[in-house]
């Protein structure tokens, strides 16, 4: 077998040089006015972003902040959809809003294709991933996922109060994505650290943030070399071998996509499972109805995804422009809040309520347009199986201490501590 | 009554084949496909409407015929 010489030290150095972009001043502390100084990293937002978003939608539907070097927050469904569809004027070359803007030359590929890619490259990079994430393909993971959920419940035996976020929800996507990428299942605890570093460490000093991100890439390179030495039937080997435009993928593309699949698949699904259990723990009528009518679960799940959509994306404005009443500057961030879109009363009846038998539910939890979450079918399978097994095995559960529930901060929203009384 | 998917709008959310698997399927990349010629059999009109109303991309059309 010919040696794969794509992943050398030179590649690491080239990658680090690419990280040269624009760094803005880190600004933290209480928000003075959410319409002119918003920050999704402050505790008030983590505690209840919906109250803030609902208020902004009424009085300032495209809010601004000088933090992060300048960012906009639209809260109307219509505006969020318009941005998601407008890949000409809004670039995806960075999708995590931070104090660091990658250089423009990083487009159209971006650091983690295809989520960070713009057309026309985006389409070709995404096409490589789609077959592995169809509903039929991910349903092949269902029996193993179900067995794993049962084993997690078995391990709760004898406890009256359990942490449904850290003892249950978290482990499910970690195991599924480790299996798909062909990473050792015992590395799961490390993945949580990578996720926190990338998604929650936004306001760390830039050097420290770069240091943390490079830990993830060190890990991925170990996996790459392991798969080069012993190829197997998994997504890592697939990415190492697949061709685009007649040649194998560049090393940045391979490792960037691995990072995407690892990070994007974990926090998001963990959050969706946790938020659904949180809702059911505090809403006995919905819990009892789902136990009595298990066939309603797929409909209820869509409502949990609407009301507690875990994912907010980001975009960068390409050129100065007047847009929907505001003056945007090139390289301004957009915080693209699908959760805010999903609670717009102009789009949804009873938008602020959780209606588990909602029949018409055109929610945007998985995004809109060309960047529709590639893992949406996988996420839905995991969420459905996780809730089915929990409801079958635990059934009756309540919040052990509502004030002890904690939520993630940043662009992915879900419970990180969720003590539930299960007997 | 017939259903039709606009391939220019479909992004593969799969709501149509989740909600109405007698009328829609997925291609190898997960994009929605109308099964057969899209004619909605008697009794499946409700499913067809559900699929239309739940497509996040507004990609499905219902063609009412005389």
Interface residues (C-beta under 8 A of the other chain):
Chain A: X127 X130 X131 X133 X134 X135 X136 X298 X302 X359 X360 X361 X362 X363 X364 X366 X368 X369 X370 X372 X376 X377 X380
Chain B: X11 X12 X13 X14 X17 X18 X26 X28 X29 X30 X50 X53 X54 X55 X56 X57 X58
